[in-house]
Amino acid sequence: MAPGVYRPYSPMLRERFEVCGRWTIAAHGHWLSTADMEALWSDDKTAADPLLEGVKEQQVAGMENWANEASSLFGPERLSLFAGSDYTYEKIYLLWVDFEAEPEIWVYDANGESRYRDLAAYLQAYLDDDVSAARNTWRA
């Protein structure tokens, strides 16, 4: 989310982006293309695309009004907005952790927040209709 900060593709993300770019009405919002993710750095580019404008508005609302939202907890150089809704608070962040090949996946939806080791763990839980990650918390 920090303008100009790029992370190298992880193996899983490389496969995801080779398959498709923007994927509207996907799980937990619209899955953004790399161009969408970069466009969010620019107010002009975001304003030129109504979907991106809505996604950014929802992301900012979460950051400003949800104390434990990932973008409130971590610096923007550690986060990428991977997916987001233009009309709800559903979203997926990539959390870039030092010395890990794959970013963690932080998901926000009706169950609250869920964290996954990587994209494969998130997708497997989604396919299995497993929402148990929402019960795990790192807060006391």
N, C-alpha and C positions, 0 to 999 in steps of 0.2 A: 504494500500500500504506500510505501514511501516512494515519491517520484524519483525515477532514475535508478532505483535499486532493482537489479535483476538477479535472479537465482538460476543456476543451471537446471535444465530439466532433470528430474530424477527419472529412473527407469519407468516407473509406473505412470508418471505424468507425461512422459514422452509418448507412451502408448495411447493414453487418453487423448492427447491433442493430435495424434496422427489419425485417429478415428474420426473426430469431428471437431468443429470449432464451437460456436455458440449453439447451445442445446436448450431451446425454450421449453418451459413447462416440464422440467426434469425433477428429480428428487431434490427437495429442499431449495426450491427456487429455480432460476435459470442458470445453467452451467455456462460460465463465461468463456469466451475465446481468449487467447493471449492478447489479441488486439483490443478486446473489450476491457481486459484487466489493465492494460496500459492506458486506454482512453479515460479510465476513471481518474487518472492523475490530472487531467485537464478539464476545467470547468466548461470550456467551450465545446470540447468533444463530447463531454457528458450531456450537455444541454442539447446537442444536435441529435441525440438518440433518446427518444422518450423512455424506452425500456431501461437504458443505463441511468438516466436521470432518476427514475423511480427507485432502482436498485441502490444508487448512491444515497438518496434521501433516506431510505430505510436503514442503510448501514450507519449513517451519521446519527439517526435517531437512536439506534441501539447503543452506539458509542456514548452518546450524551446522556442517556436515560437509564442505562442498565449497568450498574456498577461492576458487575462481574463478567461483562461481555469481553470477548477476547481483545477487541481493539481498545478497551479501557485498561486492560491488564498488561499488554505487550506493546512495545514500540513498533511503529509502522514498518521498520526495516525487517521485522521478524514475521510479518503477516502478509498474506495475499488473500484477497477476496476471490474465492474460487467459484462461488455460486451465491445468488441472492434473489429475493423476490422484489418486485416493484410495487407490491401492495400489502405484504405481510412482513413479519420479522424473521421469516425463515432465511437461513443463510448457511454457508459453509466457508470456513477459513482454512487456509493452509498455514500451519505454524511451523516455521523453519527453526529447527533445533540444531545446535552445534553438534558436529560429529555423527549425525544420522544421515543416511542416504536418502530417506524419504521424509517428507514433512508429516507432522501429525495432522489429523483432520478434526476440526472442532465444528460441530453441527448444532444449530439452533432451530428448534421446531416446537410443536405443541407439547412435546414431552419435556421441554426445557433445553438443557445443553447435554451433549454427548461428545465424548472424546474417543478417537480411534488412533491406533498405532500408526496406520497409514491408509492409503486409498483402498488397498485390497481388503483390509479388515472392515472398513466402512461398507464397501460394496457387498461383502459377504453377509454382514449383519442386515443390510437392507434386503438382500435376497431371501434371507431366513426370517424376515419380519421380526428380528430380534431387537427390541428396544431396551434391553437390560443396561446398556451403557448410560442411559439417562439416570439410573440409580447410583452410579458411581460418582463420587464427588471428591474433590481434592481439598474442599473447605472443611474445617472442623465442625 
